[in-house]
Amino acid sequence: MRGPARPSVAMPAPAEPLLAPLIQTDPCFTDEECARIVAEGLELPMKPGEATAHDVAPDARKSTIALFPPEQRYAWIVERIAKMASDANQKAWRFEIARSERLQFSAYGVGQYYDWHIDLGARGVLAHRKISVSVQLNGPDDYEGGDLEVSLGTTDKIATRKKGAMVLFPSYMRHRVLPVTRGTRYSLVAWLGGAAPFR
């Protein structure tokens, strides 16, 4: 004889990452903090930026960059970006993240641009990149052109131009910076990667 049926227990469905193509935040850095980052970035040794595949497309990028040294006085910037990137990763991707690269300060003057590309590479640290981050360091009235555009497949998304806002996307997403036609666009770029390539 069978006993009374046990009530079934409804198990919650496992939460799945959204695999969002990009995440845009409200300003994460104040106007004063952005001005401070720009001032400190301009004091660093500047050099021409090179495309991820420079040997294949040497004219794909025209910009000026500098790398922030791994010094304690810049730790607050790294921590702010790492916190936002960690939150975005938990909500949208859940990639295995183990490290970040040095912060890159970028300046795009009139006529400068970065053509369509992805931030992943075939070898070395480039092969371990998983999340790309771009922080707007000056406002939309400070320059014209220079939009960060991310390809969503059949459409392209123009990223926010709010000063201090952060744009995050998987490093396999195609994106570009359109030519600047007036002023200078300043941004802060970071890449978070894993101990192993994409997973």
N, C-alpha and C positions, 0 to 999 in steps of 0.2 A: 504494500500500500504506500502510495506516495504521500509525503507530508505536505504541509502548506507551502505554496510557492514562496520563495524568498523575493522580497521586493528588489527590483533591479536598481542599481546605482548608476546614475548618469555621470559619466566621466567627461570632464570638460575637454573640448577639442583642443589640441595643442596649438598654441599661438604661432602663427607663421609670419615671418618677416614680409614686409610689403614689397620688397625689391623696388622701392621707389627710384625713379631715374635721377631725381635730385631733390634736395631739401634746402629751403631758403628760410633764414631766421630773421627775426626782428634785429635791430642793432644790438650787437653783443659788446661793442666797444663804444665808449662815449666820444663826442667830438674832440674833447681834450686828449683822450687816449690815442685816437687816430692821428692827431697832429703830432703827438709825441713819437709815435711809431714812424711817421714819415720823416720827421727831423732826424731821428736816430738812423733810419735807413739811408738817408742821404749822406750821412757821415761815413758810411761803410765804403770799402773799395768797390766801385761799380764796374761792370763788364758787360759786353754784349751777351744777350741771352741766346742760347742755342736750342733748336728743336730737339725733341726726344730722339728722332732719327735724323740727326744733322747730316750724316754722310749721304743719306738718300735725298733729302730735301733741304739743302743749305739755305734757301731763301724763304723757307716757310715761316720764319720768325724774325721780326725786327723789334727789339726791345732792349732795355737796360735792366740788369738785375744785380743784386748783392745778396750774400748769404749772411744771416745773423750768426755770429759765433755762439757756441754753446756756453754762454756765461750766465751767472746767476742773475744779473740785472735784467735779463730778458726772460727769466723763468715765468713771470706772471703772464706773458703773452702765450707761451707754450701751454701753460696750465689752462688758460681760458679756452684755447682752441681744442685741447685734448678733452676737456669736459664736454663741450658741445658736440664734438665728433663722437665721443663715447655714447652720449644720449641718442644721437641720430642713428648710430650703428645698431644699438639695441632695439630701436623702434622699426628700423627699415631694412637692415641687411644681416646683422649678426655674423659679420666676417670675423675671422680670427685675427686679432690685431695684437702685435707685440712691440712695435716701435714706431718712431716717427723720424723723418729726416729733418735737417736744419731748415729753419724758416727762410723763405725766399722773398725778398722785397723786390717788387717789380715796378718799373716806370715805363709808361708808353707815351711818347711824345707825338707830335703831329707827324702823320705818315707811318707810324709804327703799328704793328699788328702781330697776331699769331694765327696762322692758318689752321684749318681743321687738323686735329691730331687727337691721340689718346695719350694718357700719361704712363701707360704700361710700356715696358721694354722687354727685350728677349733675354737679357742676362743681367747679372749683378743686382743692385738695389732696385733697379727699375722693374725687374720681374716680380718683386715682392710688394709693389704698391697696390693698395686696395681702396683707399678713400682719398679723394682729392678735395682740398679745401681752398676757397678763395675768399678773402676778406676785403671789402670795399673800404679804402682808406680816405677817399675824398668824395664829395657830394656830386650829384648829377649836374649841377650848374657850373662845376669847375672845368668841365671838358665836354666835347661833343664827339660822337662816334665812340669807339672803344668799348662797345657792348660785349659782355661775355655771353656767348650763345652756346647752348647745349643741344645736340641733336637727339631727338626723341624717336627717331626712325622716320616716320612720314612727315613730322613737323619739327620745327626748331623752336626752342624756348629761350627768350631773352631773359637773363638773370636780373635780379634786383640791382638797382644802382644806389640803394640807400646807404649812406655813410655808416660804417660800423657793422653792416649786415654781413652774414656769413652764408656762403653757398657751398654745399657739400654734395658730392656725387661719386659713384663708383669710378675708379680710375680707368675702367674700360669704356666709359662713355666718350663719344666724340664731342669735341668742343673747340671753340675758337674765340679769339678776341678780334673784333672788327677794327679796321684802321681808325685811329684817332684823327679828327679833323680840326680840333681846336683844343688848346690847353694840354694838360698832362693827366693821365689816369694813373693813380697809385693803387697798388694792391699788395696784399700779403698772401703768399701761397704756402701751403703745407701739404705733405703727403704722409699718410699713415699706412704702415705695411705690416706684414706678418713674418713669422720665422720661416715660413714656407710659402711658395707661390699660392695663387688663389684657391681658397677653400672657405 
